[in-house]
Amino acid sequence: MKIVQAKDITQKVAQLCVEINTKLADDIDSTLKKEERQEPYPLARNILSVINENRNLAINARRPICQDTGMVVAFVKYGQEIMIKDGGIEQAIQEGVRQAYCQGYMRKSVVKDPLLRNENTQDNTPAIVHYQIVPGEVLQISVMAKGFGSENTSALKMLKPADGVEGVKHFVLDTIRKGAPNACAPIIAGIGIGGDFEKAALLAKEALFIPLDQHHKKPHLRALEKELLRKVNEMGIGPMGMGGQTTMLGIHVLDYPTHIAGLPVAVNICCYVDRRGTVVF
């Protein structure tokens, strides 16, 4: 049985939260540079240039890429042969988030009561943590700092099976058409298809962890990703909604078996600042 110290989890989660808020993943970084070179519209190209300049400033100054440093979401793969010593995993993760946002001087955006909204938690906790129990001695924590300018444009719909793939396309494109201008385009989108009401939403969020240069193994879903990317970039929304062909950097689909009577579909939109990272113990 592998032993992991709770304090080590806290330390690595704290480091990861700061890192993902100040440095984009390499796949996003290279895609933004490529899109700036390829964008034919002068205003759109200028906006992408400013985005890339801002990215460089954030790296060099170790400052957040965006003023909205997000709400932390974690996906944990917890091996059955892992023992957490001197503390619990939930408390260790939450403490890591607290330390990162307090000591890293990042904006604290979490309020205690979603309706009263009269008290900030002052440390950006609690994070939202999802656990998956897996065999073996693996402990993997994937962390995302999800901004709400884009989160607010996301949507879920319970389609009918008869709606089929065309119904899925229509819902996804309509959601993005309405949301992309307010989500600080160019966006990245995660699509969840199948499962039930909450599973589709989880799939869509989890899909945002997939690198932009990876695509679905199923041919029909790989083709769907490619078609949706093309159609979104043909909308002309462009960076920051100011026009151009760079509306979306990437889109990924995750699917799951579902009931014969249902076709759940979720769209989780993220701005180009798709802050994500993983630590393995």
C-alpha positions as CSV (number, residue, x, y, z in Angstrom):
1,M,0.0,0.0,0.0
2,K,1.3,3.4,-1.0
3,I,1.3,6.2,1.7
4,V,0.8,9.8,0.7
5,Q,1.2,12.6,3.2
6,A,-1.8,15.0,3.4
7,K,0.7,17.9,3.6
8,D,2.2,16.9,0.2
9,I,-1.2,17.0,-1.4
10,T,-1.8,20.5,0.0
11,Q,1.6,21.7,-1.2
12,K,1.2,20.3,-4.8
13,V,-2.4,21.5,-5.2
14,A,-1.4,25.0,-4.0
15,Q,1.5,25.1,-6.5
16,L,-0.7,23.9,-9.3
17,C,-3.4,26.5,-8.6
18,V,-0.8,29.3,-8.9
19,E,0.8,27.7,-11.9
20,I,-2.3,27.3,-14.0
21,N,-3.5,30.8,-13.2
22,T,-0.2,32.3,-14.5
23,K,0.8,30.1,-17.4
24,L,-1.3,28.6,-20.1
25,A,-0.9,24.9,-21.1
26,D,1.6,24.4,-23.9
27,D,-1.1,23.2,-26.4
28,I,-3.2,26.4,-25.8
29,D,-0.1,28.6,-26.0
30,S,1.0,27.2,-29.4
31,T,-2.6,27.3,-30.8
32,L,-3.0,31.0,-29.9
33,K,0.3,31.8,-31.6
34,K,-0.8,29.9,-34.7
35,E,-4.2,31.5,-34.8
36,E,-2.6,35.0,-34.6
37,R,-0.5,34.2,-37.7
38,Q,-3.5,32.8,-39.6
39,E,-6.2,35.3,-38.7
40,P,-7.0,37.3,-41.9
41,Y,-9.0,40.1,-40.2
42,P,-6.8,43.0,-39.0
43,L,-8.8,43.8,-35.8
44,A,-9.1,40.1,-34.9
45,R,-5.4,39.7,-35.4
46,N,-4.6,42.7,-33.3
47,I,-6.8,41.3,-30.4
48,L,-5.0,38.0,-30.6
49,S,-1.7,39.9,-30.5
50,V,-2.8,41.6,-27.3
51,I,-3.9,38.2,-25.9
52,N,-0.5,36.8,-26.6
53,E,1.3,39.8,-25.2
54,N,-0.8,39.5,-22.0
55,R,0.1,35.8,-21.8
56,N,3.8,36.7,-21.9
57,L,3.4,39.4,-19.3
58,A,1.6,36.9,-17.0
59,I,4.4,34.4,-17.3
60,N,7.3,36.8,-16.8
61,A,5.6,38.7,-13.9
62,R,4.1,35.6,-12.3
63,R,0.7,37.3,-12.3
64,P,-2.7,35.9,-13.2
65,I,-3.5,35.8,-16.9
66,C,-7.1,37.0,-16.1
67,Q,-8.6,39.0,-13.3
68,D,-11.2,36.3,-12.8
69,T,-9.0,33.6,-11.2
70,G,-12.0,31.2,-11.3
71,M,-13.6,28.7,-9.0
72,V,-11.5,25.6,-8.5
73,V,-12.8,22.3,-9.8
74,A,-10.8,19.1,-9.2
75,F,-11.2,15.6,-10.6
76,V,-9.5,13.0,-8.4
77,K,-8.5,9.4,-9.3
78,Y,-8.1,7.8,-6.0
79,G,-6.5,4.3,-6.0
80,Q,-7.8,1.7,-3.6
81,E,-4.3,1.0,-2.4
82,I,-3.5,4.6,-1.4
83,M,-3.5,5.6,2.2
84,I,-3.6,9.3,3.1
85,K,-1.6,10.0,6.2
86,D,-2.0,12.8,8.8
87,G,-5.1,14.1,7.3
88,G,-7.9,13.5,4.8
89,I,-7.8,14.1,1.1
90,E,-10.7,16.5,0.9
91,Q,-9.3,18.7,3.6
92,A,-5.8,18.6,2.0
93,I,-7.2,19.7,-1.4
94,Q,-9.2,22.5,0.1
95,E,-6.2,23.7,2.2
96,G,-4.1,23.7,-1.0
97,V,-6.7,25.9,-2.7
98,R,-6.9,28.2,0.3
99,Q,-3.1,28.7,0.5
100,A,-2.8,29.3,-3.3
101,Y,-5.5,32.0,-3.4
102,C,-4.4,33.7,-0.2
103,Q,-0.6,33.5,-0.5
104,G,-0.7,33.9,-4.3
105,Y,-2.8,37.1,-4.1
106,M,-5.4,35.8,-6.5
107,R,-9.0,37.1,-6.6
108,K,-11.3,35.3,-4.2
109,S,-14.6,34.9,-6.0
110,V,-16.6,32.4,-3.9
111,V,-19.6,33.5,-1.8
112,K,-21.0,31.4,1.1
113,D,-24.7,31.7,0.2
114,P,-25.7,31.6,-3.5
115,L,-28.8,33.6,-2.9
116,L,-27.9,36.1,-0.1
117,R,-24.5,36.7,-1.6
118,N,-23.6,38.9,1.4
119,E,-20.4,37.1,2.5
120,N,-17.3,36.1,0.6
121,T,-15.4,33.0,1.9
122,Q,-12.2,35.1,1.7
123,D,-10.1,32.2,0.4
124,N,-11.8,31.0,-2.8
125,T,-12.9,27.7,-1.1
126,P,-14.7,25.5,-1.2
127,A,-13.5,23.9,-4.4
128,I,-15.7,21.5,-6.2
129,V,-14.1,18.0,-6.0
130,H,-15.2,14.9,-8.0
131,Y,-13.8,11.5,-6.9
132,Q,-13.3,8.3,-9.0
133,I,-12.2,5.2,-7.1
134,V,-9.8,3.2,-9.2
135,P,-7.6,0.1,-8.7
136,G,-4.0,0.2,-7.6
137,E,-1.7,2.8,-6.1
138,V,-2.5,5.8,-8.3
139,L,-3.5,9.2,-6.9
140,Q,-4.1,11.8,-9.7
141,I,-5.5,15.2,-9.1
142,S,-6.5,17.3,-12.1
143,V,-7.3,20.9,-11.2
144,M,-9.2,23.6,-13.2
145,A,-9.7,27.2,-12.3
146,K,-13.0,27.9,-14.1
147,G,-13.9,31.5,-14.8
148,F,-17.6,32.3,-14.7
149,G,-17.8,34.7,-17.6
150,S,-17.7,31.6,-19.8
151,E,-19.4,29.2,-17.3
152,N,-22.5,31.4,-17.3
153,T,-22.9,30.8,-21.1
154,S,-22.8,27.0,-20.7
155,A,-26.0,24.9,-21.0
156,L,-27.5,21.4,-20.8
157,K,-30.5,20.0,-22.6
158,M,-32.4,16.7,-22.4
159,L,-32.9,15.9,-26.1
160,K,-35.1,13.1,-27.4
161,P,-33.4,10.2,-29.1
162,A,-35.2,11.1,-32.3
163,D,-33.3,14.4,-32.3
164,G,-30.2,12.4,-33.1
165,V,-26.9,13.9,-34.1
166,E,-28.5,16.8,-36.0
167,G,-30.3,17.8,-32.8
168,V,-27.0,17.6,-30.9
169,K,-25.3,19.9,-33.5
170,H,-28.1,22.4,-33.4
171,F,-28.1,22.7,-29.6
172,V,-24.3,23.0,-29.4
173,L,-24.0,25.6,-32.2
174,D,-26.9,27.6,-30.9
175,T,-25.5,27.6,-27.3
176,I,-22.1,28.7,-28.7
177,R,-23.6,31.3,-31.0
178,K,-25.4,32.9,-28.0
179,G,-22.5,32.5,-25.6
180,A,-19.2,33.0,-27.4
181,P,-19.3,36.9,-27.6
182,N,-19.8,37.1,-23.8
183,A,-17.3,34.3,-23.0
184,C,-14.1,36.1,-24.1
185,A,-13.7,34.3,-27.3
186,P,-11.7,32.6,-28.7
187,I,-13.3,29.8,-26.7
188,I,-12.7,26.2,-26.0
189,A,-15.7,23.9,-25.5
190,G,-16.3,20.6,-23.8
191,I,-19.3,18.6,-24.9
192,G,-20.9,15.8,-22.9
193,I,-23.3,13.3,-24.6
194,G,-25.1,10.5,-22.8
195,G,-25.4,9.3,-19.2
196,D,-28.1,11.2,-17.4
197,F,-28.7,14.8,-16.4
198,E,-25.6,15.3,-14.1
199,K,-23.3,12.9,-16.0
200,A,-23.6,14.8,-19.2
201,A,-22.5,18.0,-17.4
202,L,-19.6,16.2,-15.7
203,L,-18.5,14.9,-19.1
204,A,-18.6,18.4,-20.6
205,K,-16.4,19.8,-17.8
206,E,-14.0,16.9,-17.9
207,A,-13.6,17.3,-21.7
208,L,-12.0,20.7,-21.1
209,F,-9.0,18.9,-19.7
210,I,-8.3,17.3,-23.1
211,P,-5.3,18.9,-24.9
212,L,-6.3,20.7,-28.1
213,D,-4.2,18.4,-30.3
214,Q,-6.0,15.2,-29.2
215,H,-9.2,14.0,-30.7
216,H,-11.9,11.3,-30.0
217,K,-11.0,7.7,-30.9
218,K,-14.5,7.0,-32.2
219,P,-14.5,8.1,-35.9
220,H,-18.1,9.5,-35.8
221,L,-17.3,11.7,-32.7
222,R,-14.0,12.8,-34.1
223,A,-15.8,13.9,-37.3
224,L,-18.4,15.7,-35.1
225,E,-15.6,17.6,-33.3
226,K,-14.1,18.6,-36.6
227,E,-17.4,19.7,-38.1
228,L,-18.4,21.7,-35.0
229,L,-15.1,23.5,-34.9
230,R,-15.4,24.5,-38.5
231,K,-19.0,25.7,-38.2
232,V,-18.2,27.8,-35.1
233,N,-15.3,29.5,-36.8
234,E,-17.5,30.2,-39.8
235,M,-19.9,32.2,-37.6
236,G,-17.7,35.3,-37.8
237,I,-17.9,36.0,-34.1
238,G,-14.1,36.3,-33.7
239,P,-11.9,37.2,-30.8
240,M,-13.8,39.0,-28.0
241,G,-16.9,39.0,-30.3
242,M,-15.4,41.7,-32.5
243,G,-15.4,39.7,-35.8
244,G,-13.0,37.3,-37.4
245,Q,-12.5,33.6,-38.0
246,T,-10.9,32.7,-34.7
247,T,-14.0,32.1,-32.5
248,M,-13.0,28.7,-31.2
249,L,-9.6,27.1,-30.5
250,G,-10.8,23.6,-29.9
251,I,-13.8,21.4,-29.0
252,H,-13.8,17.9,-27.4
253,V,-16.6,15.4,-27.0
254,L,-16.9,12.8,-24.2
255,D,-19.7,10.3,-24.4
256,Y,-21.3,7.7,-22.0
257,P,-24.0,5.0,-22.4
258,T,-27.5,6.3,-21.8
259,H,-31.1,5.2,-21.4
260,I,-33.0,4.2,-24.5
261,A,-35.4,7.0,-23.9
262,G,-32.9,9.9,-23.5
263,L,-30.2,11.9,-25.2
264,P,-28.6,14.3,-22.6
265,V,-26.3,16.9,-24.1
266,A,-24.2,19.4,-22.2
267,V,-22.0,22.3,-23.5
268,N,-19.4,23.7,-21.1
269,I,-17.8,26.8,-22.6
270,C,-14.4,28.1,-21.5
271,C,-12.6,31.2,-22.7
272,Y,-9.1,30.8,-24.2
273,V,-7.8,30.8,-20.6
274,D,-8.6,27.2,-20.0
275,R,-6.6,26.9,-16.8
276,R,-5.9,23.2,-16.2
277,G,-3.2,21.0,-14.8
278,T,-2.6,17.6,-13.2
279,V,-0.4,16.2,-10.4
280,V,0.3,12.6,-9.9
281,F,1.6,11.1,-6.6
